[in-house]
Amino acid sequence: MTEPTIDHDLGRRFWLEVNGEVAYLAYRFVDETTVDYASTWTPHVLRGRGIATHLALHALAWARAEGLTVIPSCWFVRKVMDAGR
C-alpha cells in the first residue's frame, strides 16, 4: 500500500482521507512548547490497515522536528510512544 498523504490543520489535527473516509489525530497546544495529542479516530472500514499508527508516527515526528514536548492523552499515541516507535 502506498502511504497516504497526511494533511495538517495547525493546532487542530493531522488527518488523511482514504476512499472518502477521514481518519485523524486531534491535538491542541498547551503552551508554546507543548502539544497534547488528545485522540485518534479511524473509521471502522479503514481499521486494521495501520492508518492510526501512520498518523501517530507522523505527528510524533512533527513534534520532534518542531522541538515540542508531547502529552499523550490519547491511549493510542501513548501505546505507539511506549513501543519506542
C-alpha positions as CSV (number, residue, x, y, z in Angstrom):
1,M,0.0,0.0,0.0
2,T,1.3,3.5,-0.9
3,E,1.5,5.6,2.2
4,P,-1.4,8.1,2.2
5,T,-0.7,11.8,2.4
6,I,-1.3,13.3,5.8
7,D,-2.7,16.8,5.9
8,H,-2.3,19.1,8.9
9,D,-4.6,21.7,10.3
10,L,-2.1,23.5,12.6
11,G,-3.2,23.5,16.2
12,R,-6.1,21.2,15.5
13,R,-5.4,17.8,13.8
14,F,-3.5,15.6,11.4
15,W,-5.8,13.9,9.0
16,L,-6.0,11.8,5.9
17,E,-8.7,10.7,3.6
18,V,-8.9,7.2,2.2
19,N,-11.8,6.2,-0.2
20,G,-13.9,9.1,1.1
21,E,-13.3,8.2,4.8
22,V,-11.4,10.5,7.1
23,A,-9.0,9.3,9.9
24,Y,-7.4,11.8,12.2
25,L,-5.3,12.6,15.3
26,A,-6.7,15.6,17.2
27,Y,-4.4,17.8,19.3
28,R,-4.1,21.1,20.9
29,F,-1.3,23.4,22.1
30,V,-1.0,23.5,25.8
31,D,1.6,26.3,25.6
32,E,4.3,27.4,23.1
33,T,6.4,24.3,23.6
34,T,3.9,21.6,24.5
35,V,1.2,19.8,22.5
36,D,-1.5,17.4,23.8
37,Y,-2.3,14.6,21.5
38,A,-5.9,14.1,22.6
39,S,-7.5,11.4,20.4
40,T,-7.2,9.4,17.3
41,W,-10.1,8.2,15.1
42,T,-10.1,5.7,12.3
43,P,-13.5,4.8,10.6
44,H,-14.4,1.2,11.0
45,V,-14.0,0.5,7.3
46,L,-10.3,1.6,7.5
47,R,-9.3,-0.2,10.7
48,G,-6.6,-2.8,10.6
49,R,-4.5,-1.0,7.9
50,G,-2.0,0.8,10.2
51,I,-3.5,4.2,9.5
52,A,-3.7,5.3,13.1
53,T,-0.1,4.2,13.6
54,H,0.9,6.1,10.5
55,L,-0.9,9.2,11.8
56,A,0.7,8.9,15.3
57,L,4.2,8.4,13.9
58,H,3.8,11.4,11.6
59,A,2.5,13.6,14.5
60,L,5.4,12.5,16.8
61,A,8.0,13.2,14.1
62,W,6.4,16.7,13.5
63,A,6.6,17.4,17.3
64,R,10.2,16.3,17.4
65,A,11.1,18.4,14.4
66,E,9.4,21.4,16.0
67,G,11.1,20.8,19.4
68,L,7.8,20.3,21.1
69,T,7.0,18.2,24.2
70,V,4.1,15.8,23.7
71,I,1.5,14.9,26.3
72,P,0.0,11.6,25.0
73,S,-3.6,11.9,26.4
74,C,-4.7,9.6,23.7
75,W,-4.2,5.9,24.7
76,F,-3.2,5.0,21.2
77,V,-0.5,7.7,20.9
78,R,0.8,6.6,24.3
79,K,0.9,3.0,23.0
80,V,3.0,4.0,20.0
81,M,5.3,6.0,22.2
82,D,5.7,3.1,24.6
83,A,6.6,0.8,21.8
84,G,9.5,3.1,21.0
85,R,8.4,3.9,17.5
